[in-house]
Amino acid sequence: MNNERFSNYYKAQNIMPDSEWEEFMGALRTPLPTTFRVAGSREIAHALNQTIQDTYVPLLSNAVFEGESVPPPAQIPWYPEGLAWQFNVSKKVLRKSVEFKKFHSFLVFETEVGNISRQEAVSMLPPLLLDVQPHHCVIDMCAAPGSKTAQLLEALHAHDTVTSTSIPPGLLIANDSDYKRAHLLIHQSARLPSPALMVTNLDASIYPILKVPSGNPAGPRTAKKLQDQLLFDRILCDVPCSGDGTLRKNVGIWKHWQPMDGNGLHGLQVRILQRAMRMLKEDGRIVYSTCSLNPVENEAVVAAALNSHKDFELLDVSMQLPQLIRRPGITTWRPTVDRSINTVFDTYEDYTQTLDETQREDSKMLSSHWPPSNTKELNLTRCLRIYPHLQDTGGFFVAVLQRKQSTAISYSDRKREAEQDDLADVSAPETKKPKLLSDEPPADNSEASVDVENPSTPAAVVNSDIKDVEGERKSTPAPSRSQQKSKVADPSFKEMPYTFVASDDPVLQSCIERLKLTSDFPSHNILVRNPDGGAVRSFYVTNPLVKAVVENNDYTRLRLLTCGTKVITKQEAGRGLDTQFRVLGEGLPVVLPYINPESIMTSELSTLKTLLEAYYPLCTAFPEPFQSVIEARAGGSHIVRFPSGKWKDSTLTHDLVLPLWKSNVSVTLMIDKKAKSALSLRLFGEDITTAAREAAQKKGRAAPEIETARDSEEVQKPGEDDNALQMDSS
């Protein structure tokens, strides 16, 4: 694998000493190791990490495949608390080695329920350096597919326990401009359901102003209450990029790479970072990152943004993650102006002198592609460059920016910025962005062509005062206020709105009473999605800050796709039962602190084994005393707690709380098939679930029959329920 243009271009940029070049290129030609991390927001994380250390590492330490020893998983040294792992084995070993097949099954099922997140090692860096706290207001501007979003959610939920989820005071908005990828983001984040999460579908470079009530963003809304712009404590800009740092897993880049890929994305990257700067609070922090090695997408973007916003500086993070081997950002580079790397100019002025007037109008090159004269003053060496040969990773770039603490933004300056930003305060249509994202570059590595300088786009209007980037293009006049107002409604946006229900809503109060919820349940922060006023099917819970955003901003302008956590849903009951509501598996951690403890049943692992072995075990199939307890219960939604302890050869290291549904004569464990399989493997060392037996039968292997209820009272199809209690995003 080789690309002469790639080698010559990066050698000319002096991104590393010549003595490291061969080792660097050699690393790029080897497959990327498999890396994963244990979800850090749960107490179960440390128990699961201990299981890996005590069970799987010894099991795999002596593994031999086709006469050769296979290295076991090893902890990534720089990741906090040893919660990230790496192993380097081929797919053939995973499929055929008995030891690794068992480990692989463990990883797959724990990933499905959110306890483990498979994620490239360098992709874990931006959320760590962002330093999110539970009270922070955070936005992930280019969030799909969601692995970094999951880390940010874990940081917001740092106070969660093994069985219950806190409702953090902060907020995380996960945004992506691609509608389909935004829905992938929703699916991934469902593994770690959070009342503090909102998902939007907007162009990050023109992300609109969000309004909240003045003085107290979480306060009650009144008709005449003044509004302020919502500013963020932390912003992640993991921007679209050319992705050449991912050569180890996207080998197609070797064939198609050419230097203009980065040039075409530079303007968009600058605009996204500049937009983030305008949305940040004083003393707030931005992390800008790419999976590109190209300084045009990295240091050049950071330099352009810093020169347009003098109140920002690069943070020195050299003391953070001390075991991470990194290289400093570079201060000189020479962009190429066409597909041939031989056409270079020392300055933008030298380049433009070779063009006639028409060529200058059509050129996509900007002065910010070149190093500014003040690169040393900008401290670009504080940026982080990660190279594959340093610690067996992909290539990556990270910069951490902060508003200067000595610089206070005056009210008039803030008002001026807000007035300028109001030009972008319109419904942004669905925007296609290059899919070469730092988490998941596609196989198609054709030239990135982004019309970053189209003067008719709203972005050109918003940033028209940025000389280096937008001042070099003619721009159309800004639309009038009346024109702006006429564009607020977006007919292309078809998502149902979220509406807050009154805390004394009769249906909600009926649920609270029937599900035995306590008086401190946050009934004032409950959302529904029934725009036509139809019967409510589900209730979502959120926090006061999310409520303030939802109530003070038009959802079509925000293009709000999802919000909060679905906690209660309608269940069509079986024969002889009224239609009721039940607690969802994904919502149980949120609701659990508000459930009357006396209503929660307690049982042993023998009961859980029975629940896993059948979809609808009869009440009479359970051992005593649980059989008598469940038979005495009315039909409907119930909660059961399994305390930590041992049963036969199985050990439960932490309390486990799960939702049930009781029909006339049977009981159903209301978590999905994959969650059941993960539990079974973790506790009993094998998959004893009905789904596993059915899969075995399809392959022609016999499986034992389990007595189950088969009448019309069955309330749920196998695997039809939501997610398991413990979830995360991959």
Helices and strands as residue ranges (DSSP letters): H 4-13, G 18-20, H 21-28, E 34-38, H 44-51, I 52-56, H 57-61, E 64-65, E 68-69, E 74-75, G 80-82, E 84-87, H 91-96, H 98-112, E 116-118, G 121-124, H 125-130, E 137-140, H 147-156, E 171-175, H 179-189, E 197-200, G 204-206, E 211-213, E 227-229, E 232-238, G 244-246, H 252-256, H 260-278, E 280-290, H 299-308, E 312-314, E 327-328, H 348-352, H 357-362, G 367-369, G 380-382, E 384-386, H 388-391, E 396-403, H 411-421, G 422-424, H 458-462, H 481-486, E 499-500, H 506-514, G 523-525, E 526-528, E 538-541, H 544-552, H 555-558, E 560-563, E 565-571, E 580-583, H 588-591, G 592-594, G 597-599, E 601-602, H 605-613, G 619-621, H 626-632, E 636-642, E 645-647, E 650-652, E 656-662, E 667-669, H 673-684, H 690-698
